[in-house]
Amino acid sequence: MDSVNDFLTPASAPANANECVDWQQLPAMPPEAPLAMPTQSLAAFDPTHAHKPVRTGEDKATWAARVLAFGGGLALTAYGANEMYGVINVGSITALKWALLVLFTINFSWIALSFMSSISGFIWLFAHNRRKAGVAAELTTRNAVVMPIYNEAPERVFSALQAMIEDTVRTDRGHHFDWFFLSDTTDPEVWIAEQRAFEAIRARVRDTARVFYRHRPHNTARKAGNIADFVTRWGGHYEHMVVLDADSLMTGHAIVSLAKAMEADPDAGIIQTLPLIMNRNTFLARLQQFAARIYGPIIAAGLAVWSGRKGNYWGHNAIIRTKAFADCCGLPDLRGRPPFGGHILSHDFIEAALLVRAGYAVYMLPALSGSYEESPPSLIDIAARDRRWAQGNLQHSRLLLTKKMKLASRQHLASGIMGYLSSPVWMAQLLVGIALVLQASFIRPEYFTHEFAMFPDFPVFDYERALALFGVTMAVLMAPKFMGLLYALFRAPTRRVTGGAIGLLCSFVIEAIFSALIAPIMMVIQTGAVMQIVFGRDTGWVPQRRDDGSIPFLSIVRRHRSHVALGVITLIAGYLISPSLVAWMSPTIAGLILAIFISWASGQLWIGLALRKLGILVTPEETSPPRIAVRAGELQQELSAQPAPEADSLRAIHGDSHLRMLHESMLPSLERHRRGAIDPVRAVAVAKLNDAVTIDEAIEWLKPRERMIVLHDRSLIDMLVRLKTAETTAEEARA
């Protein structure tokens, strides 16, 4: 190899896995190979510039699934609406009754569509589960595997990527992949720890893989901006990129299979996997892990089969055609201020829609194994994540009318929006129902109207029909879970390693009960989030907790005391109005009253571990852990057990010349800094450094943002290094 640039050019891919480059000579990042990423218009699209697909049209199975999902969902919704009309069509139909009918129909249509889509997935899994995606006979391209990170624990993310590297190398296709940490970290201590971990991982993998690291000074547009920065500066080296999340874990087989599937399909823009949840041990995380493993394949297969080649993208554990992404996925900023304006938060849905609009295929391989992720450890953590997701999905309401967007893409956006609007609609339905019962119980009925009538006008319902409709609704709601259970019971390997039929049934019952209790809590939380967004409150971007630590009990009480109060008030009011109302609302009331206990239990590690010991809520990935998960855990333990280096970023740079040289080598060139622009934070940092005599004073005075300014600027690092230590100052004073 004549140069690093030659080495990184896809055409120069080594002929065999033994050909390599000296890892010690590689820079932190390869030479730049820019790709233009023009900002896309949402108001106009020229189809003459679209990709001309080799394969046109959809499979018959896709059309059949769409007829089943949407035709069946529409028919079921019509049935439910007609039954509800029969329930309220006793006596006169008041405005409140009409409101109840409309709200019920909206909610019922949502669960009816999910039910029919799950039937499609259930049929597909039994009929086509063994059908493999078309793959290239051999890889010929060079691919990037990128992991965006943001204030994550370095020992965890670097261990996970190293495990993926080792597993990919074992496939003898490792030389087709380069590995990137794309850091948006804003914590100076974490940033320096990442650089140490980067140097260490290169020393461990040595010549078996090419690992790179880039830190962005400003995390503009968050993850979407992070990926866009990589594409526009280095994307020209790579025909495809596998995009991970900070909690992703993928086997070498899965990564290589994605690359081969992309090579075999020149029309593919994104190929998505189905990530399963693993490595979680708190009670709630184990509930989610079990649900994702048992019910997830049914739901995902249904979505995949009716979406066909116009599918969705979940932002990670997927492979992307880099040039197509650059050409089609430059996201515009929306007019106005957040939460509905500014950067597009849930960028992945829009990127998929723009690729489909431009003629590329986006689809899922639900049967491809070896793709994993993690989940939040507690109910409060899920609520924090949901607040961010709610804003991103509601922001999509401004994008539904994007010019030339395909109908399937609009459906994906609408489903995401409805996923959060369903909570306030459900709450409104409950409130209208309570108002109707209150009206019937306390407002004197007008038995005879001014119009002639043979019988009095009683404000009543057809309660027998209402009970039957309630049963149908619950059956439709629970059916996807039962389908997942049935599918697992019929698959002997899954059944054996999840506790057998008895263990599976016990796990199913526990998950169903606690899901029912958690649902009203999440309904209130999501309703509050939607109201905040509607009234203009923007959310921050706090990194997701990925440990198994519990939350202090007082914090749980403060977070859920309003939910408990609402449950108690509803119980008392319901009892005073009608005991039958309490029975009707008992699941909702119980969930709210027990909110503090449920939230506390959700984050308890000992509950999850106790259930695991009993064989409850276990998954195949626990009883027979994938090799890659075992290796990632071993590496994380090894790194965590090593002696901790100096944690303070300024003191570490000041006292360790080797680390300082490494750090400065990763900083961008001076030409990237805007000269002549006065940054107030930088000015304050310079003033503090000028006043400081010792490194201890600088450490005490500089705030986190000022520390980041110092660590990004070589001239300020020079000022920092010249500061004396307390020992040196003391010696000078004695002299």
Disulfide bonds with the S-S distance in Angstrom:
none
